[in-house]
Structure formats: C-alpha cells, structure tokens
C-alpha cells in the first residue's frame, strides 16, 4: 500500500505525530535525572512508578472512550490536554516559579494524556487500512517513532538543562498545534452505527459508564486467545526490556578498555559505556532503516512461525551475550536482538486488530499495552539476579523466558486456527 493511497487522516497524523514525538523525547529521557536531583533517587524512583500507574489507568480509559466517543475526538482532546499539561510544566520551571512538585504533577498529566491518545491512534489505523496492509502501516508509524526517539534526545541533551522553560513552551505549542490540525484535517473513522450505539446507552450516568467499562474489559480478559497473547508478550518483554537494564550494566562490568580496530597505525578503543552507546545506535539505525522492509518480508510467512522465530532469536541473543567479552560478538548479538524486534513490530498490532471486534478495538489495543507495562514492572528483577546467580545464569534464564513466550504463541495460534470466525 503506497503512501499516496493512504487515508488523509493517517498522512496528517504520521507527520504531526513525528514532530510531537520528537519534542516529547527532547524532555522525557532527562526527567529521571531532573526528579532525582530535586527529590533524591529513592523518592524519584517511587514517583516515576506512581506516574506509570496513572498512565496505565488512563490508557484503559482511553481505549474505552475511543470506542464510545470516537477516535478523532479522543485524539484532539488528548493532544490539547497534553499541551496544557506541558504549559503547566513550563510554568513550574519558569523565571517566576521553580516547583518540582508541580512539575511532577504536570509530567504525570502529560503522560496520562499520551496514554489516552494511543488506543484511539492504533484503532484508527485498524479502521481505515485493509487487513493485509495493516502490518506495513503500523511498521511505518513505528519507524517514525524510533527516528523521533533517536533525534529527540540529541536536541534535548543540549536544551533541557540550559533552556528548560523555553523547551517546554515549544513542546506546548507543538502539542496544541497537533490538536488543532487533527480537529481541522482528519475525519472520524469509527462508524456512525457504533457512535449511535453509544448514544443510546449514555443515560446510565458516570457510575453506570464506569461499571460498563469494567464489565467490557472483563470480557476482553476472558478471551483466551487474547490472554495468551498478553502472557506471551509479558514473557517476551523480560528480554526486550533488558536493552535498558541488564545489557548496559553487563557491558560496563565486562569491558574496561578494548581495542576494536586498527587503521593506519591508529587504534580504536571502546569502554563499557561507549560500547553500549554504539550498540544502542546500531539498534536505532536498523530499526529506522529496516522496519518496513523486514515487516513486508515477514508477511510472506505464516504468522505463528514468525512470532515463534522472533522469540527464538531473542533467546539466542540473550545466550550469546555472556559467552564472551569480545565487542564484535556483542555487535552480532545486538543485530540478532534487533532482527527479533523487527520481525513482529508490525504484525503484533495487526494481529490485535484481527482479534478485536470492531466496537472494541480501542479497548483491545489499550489492554494489549499491559504486555509492556507489566513486563516493565517485572524486568528490573534481572539486576539483583546477577548478584545472586551471576550474569551467565541470568542471561540464560532470560533466554529461556524468550523461548517460553514462543511456545505460548504457538499455543495461541493453535486456538486461533480453530476459531471459526477468524
């Protein structure tokens, strides 16, 4: 599916969200340092966990509202609300006021607005893109997000600590402009039938709405296929999340100073810290360049074997890391790790859209994010594990968890293939 054939709403969002994501990532990576300096490391860690809990709740509410009030309305409201949140954050870091407490509240609100935005964003893609092209479109959105993740911190490292107030005002303007552009240029993609269905149920009041929301999410979690998808995702996340947890710690302890190449009598050396930077750049570069290519390639194979192979490659990468302290082996392991990521990045979202009924797509996408939320909560256990069992055994266990997620995927597809309506 060529870009010129895309629905206009998707074209507008792809461009607008790139600027929004870039501006967001100018701020987000440095907030842990900011809060640690203001509150201390222990308190900052606790506050960030609390913020994450609120974001999870907002994500589930966002999925429900996207299915009931429409995709466009939620995208516009979330964008403008995020703009006001960053405006409050800017005021808390302004020449007139310095309040880290107010800054934390504003950051939490901004995170919640982002969580409200995502389910509607993903559901809109499923609404307007034919099933066979969804993997490609999800992959392109993922690519632009990862480019923003690379570009944003480069500017943020310069601007956040020296021009924080001005930077937050820029993010405010971009968020509000995105909301205005979405209001003017995109159309509602949730069918009128679904919107009318909600209008007939609004008389129950807010208590009834909350009760209904819990009941509908209860139905989702009784979906055996979907629950297996969640379980497999949580197991797999234990490997994926180590990119920011165990791997940099291992590299720092394994590589002191190592010569990696010699040109014209000049030696090129790395330390543990610089080697991690190189591996992270390798991951980001491959994601930016190859996401769409690999996604299109994977559509030629049966989905269940792509999911299983991705899990197997994650496991293989985990087993390769502790085998040696040689830098170039780490480069190979990271290449395998990144390939495992790219194999399913578009297919996962596409598969969720196939599992979800049309009137519950937003809620399914919101609930599916629990794979990463719960995974992110469990993954840091790997760090104390290294003190108890050492790096080789810890990496080995993570590899086994990755393989286990692959077998859960196979079980899921076994049920899926028996499902008469898929």
C-alpha positions as CSV (number, residue, x, y, z in Angstrom):
1,X,0.0,0.0,0.0
2,X,1.7,3.2,-1.2
3,X,1.7,6.3,0.9
4,X,-0.3,8.3,-1.7
5,X,-3.1,5.7,-1.3
6,X,-3.3,6.2,2.5
7,X,-6.4,7.8,4.1
8,X,-5.7,11.5,4.6
9,X,-6.2,11.1,8.3
10,X,-3.2,8.8,8.5
11,X,-1.0,11.1,6.4
12,X,-1.7,14.0,8.7
13,X,-1.2,12.0,11.8
14,X,2.1,10.5,10.6
15,X,3.6,13.9,10.0
16,X,2.1,15.6,13.1
17,X,3.0,12.8,15.4
18,X,6.6,12.7,14.3
19,X,7.0,16.3,15.4
20,X,5.1,15.6,18.6
21,X,7.1,12.5,19.4
22,X,10.4,14.3,18.7
23,X,9.5,17.1,21.0
24,X,8.3,14.7,23.7
25,X,11.6,12.8,23.6
26,X,13.5,16.0,24.0
27,X,12.1,16.0,27.5
28,X,11.3,12.5,28.6
29,X,14.8,10.9,28.8
30,X,16.0,13.6,31.2
31,X,13.2,13.6,33.6
32,X,14.7,10.8,35.8
33,X,17.8,13.0,36.3
34,X,15.7,16.1,36.9
35,X,13.5,14.4,39.6
36,X,16.5,12.6,41.2
37,X,18.2,16.0,41.6
38,X,15.1,17.6,43.1
39,X,13.7,14.7,45.3
40,X,16.6,12.2,45.6
41,X,17.0,8.9,43.8
42,X,14.7,6.8,46.1
43,X,11.8,9.3,46.0
44,X,12.2,9.9,42.3
45,X,12.0,6.2,41.5
46,X,8.8,5.9,43.6
47,X,7.3,8.9,41.9
48,X,8.0,7.6,38.4
49,X,6.3,4.3,39.4
50,X,3.3,6.2,40.6
51,X,3.2,8.2,37.4
52,X,3.3,4.9,35.4
53,X,0.3,3.6,37.3
54,X,-1.7,6.6,36.4
55,X,-0.7,6.3,32.8
56,X,-1.9,2.6,32.8
57,X,-5.3,3.7,34.1
58,X,-5.5,6.5,31.6
59,X,-4.6,4.0,28.8
60,X,-7.5,1.7,29.7
61,X,-9.9,4.7,29.9
62,X,-8.6,5.9,26.6
63,X,-9.4,2.6,24.9
64,X,-12.9,2.7,26.3
65,X,-13.5,6.3,25.3
66,X,-12.1,5.7,21.8
67,X,-14.7,3.0,21.2
68,X,-17.6,5.2,22.7
69,X,-16.9,8.8,21.7
70,X,-14.9,8.3,18.5
71,X,-11.2,8.2,17.5
72,X,-11.0,11.8,16.3
73,X,-12.5,13.3,19.5
74,X,-10.0,11.4,21.7
75,X,-7.0,12.4,19.6
76,X,-8.0,16.0,19.6
77,X,-8.8,16.2,23.3
78,X,-5.7,14.2,24.3
79,X,-3.4,16.4,22.2
80,X,-4.7,19.7,23.5
81,X,-4.8,18.4,27.1
82,X,-1.2,17.3,26.7
83,X,-0.4,20.8,25.5
84,X,-1.9,22.4,28.7
85,X,0.0,19.8,30.8
86,X,3.3,20.9,29.3
87,X,2.3,24.5,29.7
88,X,1.8,23.8,33.4
89,X,5.2,22.0,33.4
90,X,6.8,25.1,31.8
91,X,5.3,27.4,34.4
92,X,6.7,25.1,37.2
93,X,10.2,25.7,35.6
94,X,9.7,29.4,34.7
95,X,11.5,32.6,35.8
96,X,8.5,33.2,38.1
97,X,8.3,29.8,39.8
98,X,10.5,26.8,40.5
99,X,8.3,24.0,41.8
100,X,9.5,20.4,41.2
101,X,6.3,19.2,42.9
102,X,4.1,21.0,40.4
103,X,6.4,19.8,37.7
104,X,5.8,16.2,38.7
105,X,2.1,16.7,38.6
106,X,2.3,18.3,35.2
107,X,4.5,15.5,33.9
108,X,2.1,12.8,35.2
109,X,-0.8,14.6,33.5
110,X,1.1,14.8,30.2
111,X,1.9,11.1,30.5
112,X,-1.8,10.3,31.1
113,X,-2.8,12.4,28.0
114,X,-0.3,10.4,25.9
115,X,-1.9,7.2,27.2
116,X,-5.3,8.5,26.3
117,X,-4.1,9.2,22.8
118,X,-2.6,5.8,21.9
119,X,-5.6,3.5,21.8
120,X,-7.5,5.8,19.5
121,X,-4.4,6.2,17.3
122,X,-4.0,2.5,16.8
123,X,-7.7,1.8,16.4
124,X,-7.9,4.4,13.7
125,X,-5.3,2.6,11.7
126,X,-7.3,-0.6,12.0
127,X,-10.5,1.2,11.0
128,X,-9.2,2.6,7.6
129,X,-6.4,0.2,6.5
130,X,-7.3,-3.2,4.9
131,X,-6.1,-6.1,6.9
132,X,-3.4,-7.2,4.5
133,X,-1.7,-3.8,4.7
134,X,-2.0,-3.1,8.4
135,X,1.4,-4.6,9.3
136,X,3.1,-2.2,6.8
137,X,1.3,0.9,8.2
138,X,1.9,0.0,11.8
139,X,5.6,-0.5,10.9
140,X,5.9,2.9,9.3
141,X,4.4,4.6,12.3
142,X,6.8,2.6,14.5
143,X,9.7,3.7,12.3
144,X,8.9,7.4,12.6
145,X,8.5,6.9,16.4
146,X,12.0,5.4,16.6
147,X,13.5,8.2,14.5
148,X,12.0,10.6,17.0
149,X,13.5,8.6,19.8
150,X,16.9,9.0,18.3
151,X,16.6,12.6,17.2
152,X,14.8,14.0,20.2
153,X,17.4,13.2,22.9
154,X,20.1,14.7,20.8
155,X,18.5,18.1,21.0
156,X,17.1,17.6,24.5
157,X,20.6,16.9,25.9
158,X,21.5,20.5,24.9
159,X,18.2,22.2,25.6
160,X,16.7,20.5,28.6
161,X,19.2,21.6,31.2
162,X,20.0,25.0,29.8
163,X,16.7,26.2,28.3
164,X,14.1,24.1,30.0
165,X,11.4,26.7,30.2
166,X,11.7,27.6,26.5
167,X,11.9,23.9,25.5
168,X,8.7,23.1,27.4
169,X,6.9,26.1,25.8
170,X,7.9,24.7,22.4
171,X,6.5,21.3,23.3
172,X,3.3,23.0,24.5
173,X,2.9,24.8,21.2
174,X,3.6,21.6,19.1
175,X,1.0,19.6,21.2
176,X,-1.7,22.3,20.8
177,X,-1.0,22.7,17.1
178,X,-1.3,19.0,16.6
179,X,-4.7,19.1,18.3
180,X,-5.8,21.9,16.0
181,X,-4.5,20.2,12.9
182,X,-6.3,17.0,13.8
183,X,-9.5,18.9,14.5
184,X,-9.4,20.5,11.1
185,X,-7.9,17.9,8.8
186,X,-8.9,14.4,9.9
187,X,-12.2,12.7,9.9
188,X,-13.9,10.3,12.3
189,X,-13.2,6.7,11.4
190,X,-15.5,5.0,13.9
191,X,-18.6,4.1,12.1
192,X,-21.8,6.1,12.8
193,X,-23.5,2.9,13.8
194,X,-21.1,2.4,16.6
195,X,-21.4,6.1,17.7
196,X,-25.2,5.8,17.6
197,X,-25.0,2.6,19.7
198,X,-23.2,4.5,22.4
199,X,-25.6,7.4,22.3
200,X,-28.4,5.1,23.2
201,X,-26.5,4.0,26.4
202,X,-25.5,7.4,27.8
203,X,-28.4,7.7,30.2
204,X,-26.8,5.4,32.7
205,X,-24.7,8.2,34.1
206,X,-21.0,8.2,35.0
207,X,-21.3,5.4,37.6
208,X,-23.0,3.2,35.1
209,X,-20.4,4.1,32.5
210,X,-17.5,3.1,34.8
211,X,-19.4,-0.1,35.7
212,X,-19.9,-0.9,32.0
213,X,-16.2,-0.2,31.3
214,X,-15.1,-2.8,33.9
215,X,-17.5,-5.3,32.5
216,X,-16.2,-4.8,28.9
217,X,-12.6,-5.2,30.0
218,X,-13.7,-8.2,31.9
219,X,-14.9,-9.7,28.7
220,X,-11.6,-9.0,27.0
221,X,-9.6,-10.7,29.7
222,X,-11.9,-13.8,29.4
223,X,-10.8,-14.0,25.7
224,X,-8.4,-17.0,25.9
225,X,-6.7,-16.1,22.7
226,X,-6.1,-12.5,23.8
227,X,-4.9,-13.6,27.3
228,X,-2.3,-16.0,25.7
229,X,-1.2,-13.0,23.6
230,X,-0.7,-10.9,26.8
231,X,1.1,-13.7,28.6
232,X,3.5,-14.3,25.7
233,X,4.1,-10.6,25.4
234,X,5.0,-10.3,29.2
235,X,7.4,-13.2,28.9
236,X,9.0,-11.7,25.8
237,X,9.2,-8.3,27.4
238,X,11.6,-9.7,30.0
239,X,14.1,-10.0,27.2
240,X,13.2,-6.8,25.3
241,X,13.4,-4.6,28.4
242,X,16.9,-5.6,29.2
243,X,18.2,-3.3,26.5
244,X,17.9,-0.5,29.0
245,X,18.6,-2.6,32.2
246,X,20.9,-5.6,32.2
247,X,22.8,-5.1,28.9
248,X,24.4,-1.7,29.8
249,X,25.4,-3.0,33.3
250,X,26.9,-6.1,31.8
251,X,28.9,-4.2,29.2
252,X,30.2,-1.8,31.8
253,X,31.4,-4.6,34.0
254,X,32.7,-6.8,31.1
255,X,34.6,-4.2,29.0
256,X,37.2,-2.0,30.7
257,X,39.0,-0.8,27.6
258,X,39.1,-2.9,24.5
259,X,40.7,-2.2,21.1
260,X,38.2,-3.0,18.4
261,X,40.0,-1.9,15.2
262,X,43.3,-0.5,13.9
263,X,43.7,1.8,10.9
264,X,46.9,3.3,9.7
265,X,48.7,2.6,13.0
266,X,45.8,4.2,14.9
267,X,43.9,2.0,17.4
268,X,40.2,2.5,18.0
269,X,39.1,1.5,21.5
270,X,35.8,1.3,23.5
271,X,34.9,1.2,27.1
272,X,31.8,-0.4,28.6
273,X,29.9,2.8,28.4
274,X,30.9,3.7,24.8
275,X,30.3,0.2,23.6
276,X,26.7,0.4,24.9
277,X,26.2,3.7,23.1
278,X,27.4,2.0,19.9
279,X,25.1,-1.0,20.3
280,X,22.2,1.3,21.1
281,X,23.0,3.3,17.9
282,X,23.1,0.0,16.0
283,X,19.7,-0.9,17.2
284,X,18.2,2.5,16.4
285,X,19.8,2.6,13.0
286,X,18.5,-0.8,12.0
287,X,15.0,0.0,13.3
288,X,14.9,3.2,11.4
289,X,16.2,1.7,8.1
290,X,14.7,-1.8,8.1
291,X,11.4,-1.9,9.9
292,X,9.2,-1.6,6.8
293,X,11.5,-3.9,4.8
294,X,11.5,-6.7,7.4
295,X,7.8,-6.3,8.1
296,X,6.9,-6.8,4.4
297,X,9.3,-9.8,4.2
298,X,7.6,-11.4,7.3
299,X,4.2,-11.2,5.7
300,X,5.3,-13.9,3.3
301,X,5.5,-16.4,6.1
302,X,2.8,-17.9,8.4
303,X,2.3,-15.6,11.4
304,X,2.7,-18.3,14.0
305,X,6.2,-19.2,12.8
306,X,7.2,-15.5,12.6
307,X,6.1,-15.0,16.2
308,X,7.9,-18.1,17.3
309,X,11.1,-17.3,15.4
310,X,11.2,-13.8,16.8
311,X,11.0,-15.3,20.4
312,X,13.7,-17.8,19.4
313,X,16.1,-15.0,18.1
314,X,15.5,-13.0,21.3
315,X,16.5,-16.1,23.3
316,X,19.6,-16.7,21.1
317,X,20.7,-13.1,21.6
318,X,20.4,-13.5,25.3
319,X,22.5,-16.6,25.3
320,X,25.2,-15.0,23.1
321,X,25.9,-12.0,25.3
322,X,27.5,-13.8,28.3
323,X,29.6,-16.2,26.1
324,X,32.5,-13.7,25.6
325,X,33.7,-10.2,26.4
326,X,34.6,-9.6,22.7
327,X,33.0,-6.4,21.5
328,X,32.2,-7.7,18.0
329,X,30.3,-10.7,19.4
330,X,28.1,-8.1,21.2
331,X,27.5,-6.4,17.9
332,X,26.4,-9.7,16.4
333,X,24.1,-10.4,19.4
334,X,22.6,-6.9,19.1
335,X,22.0,-7.5,15.4
336,X,20.1,-10.7,16.2
337,X,18.2,-8.9,19.1
338,X,17.1,-6.1,16.7
339,X,16.1,-8.5,14.0
340,X,13.9,-10.3,16.6
341,X,12.3,-6.9,17.4
342,X,11.7,-6.0,13.7
343,X,10.1,-9.4,12.8
344,X,6.9,-8.7,14.8
345,X,6.7,-5.0,15.2
346,X,4.0,-4.5,12.6
347,X,2.5,-7.9,12.8
348,X,1.6,-7.7,16.5
349,X,-0.6,-4.6,16.1
350,X,-2.2,-6.1,13.0
351,X,-2.9,-9.3,14.9
352,X,-4.6,-7.4,17.8
353,X,-6.9,-5.7,15.2
354,X,-7.9,-9.1,14.0
355,X,-8.7,-10.4,17.5
356,X,-10.7,-7.2,18.4
357,X,-14.4,-6.8,17.5
358,X,-14.9,-3.5,15.6
359,X,-16.8,-1.9,18.5
360,X,-14.0,-2.8,21.0
361,X,-10.8,-2.1,19.0
362,X,-9.7,0.8,21.2
363,X,-10.1,-1.3,24.4
364,X,-8.2,-4.2,22.9
365,X,-5.3,-2.0,21.9
366,X,-5.3,-0.4,25.4
367,X,-5.4,-3.8,27.2
368,X,-2.6,-5.1,24.9
369,X,-0.3,-2.4,26.2
370,X,-0.3,-4.3,29.5
371,X,2.3,-6.6,27.9
372,X,4.8,-3.9,28.2
373,X,3.5,-2.3,31.4
374,X,3.6,-5.5,33.4
375,X,6.8,-6.5,31.7
376,X,8.4,-3.2,32.6
377,X,7.5,-3.8,36.2
378,X,9.0,-7.3,36.4
379,X,12.1,-6.8,34.2
380,X,14.3,-5.0,36.8
381,X,14.4,-8.2,38.8
382,X,17.2,-9.3,36.5
383,X,19.5,-6.8,38.2
384,X,19.5,-8.3,41.7
385,X,19.5,-11.8,40.0
386,X,23.0,-11.1,38.7
387,X,24.2,-10.6,42.3
388,X,22.6,-13.9,43.4
389,X,23.4,-16.1,40.3
390,X,25.9,-14.2,38.2
391,X,25.5,-12.8,34.6
392,X,25.7,-16.1,32.7
393,X,22.8,-17.8,34.5
394,X,20.7,-14.6,34.5
395,X,21.1,-14.2,30.7
396,X,20.3,-17.9,30.4
397,X,17.1,-17.6,32.3
398,X,16.1,-14.6,30.2
399,X,16.8,-16.7,27.1
400,X,14.5,-19.5,28.4
401,X,11.7,-17.0,29.1
402,X,12.0,-15.8,25.5
403,X,11.7,-19.3,24.2
404,X,8.8,-19.9,26.5
405,X,7.0,-16.9,25.0
406,X,7.5,-18.5,21.6
407,X,5.7,-21.7,22.7
408,X,2.9,-19.7,24.2
409,X,2.5,-18.0,20.8
410,X,2.3,-21.4,19.2
411,X,-0.5,-22.5,21.6
412,X,-2.3,-19.2,20.9
413,X,-2.2,-19.8,17.2
414,X,-3.4,-23.4,17.7
415,X,-6.5,-21.9,19.3
416,X,-6.7,-19.2,16.7
417,X,-6.7,-21.6,13.8
418,X,-9.6,-23.5,15.3
419,X,-11.6,-20.3,15.8
420,X,-14.4,-20.5,13.1
421,X,-14.8,-16.7,12.7
422,X,-11.2,-15.6,12.2
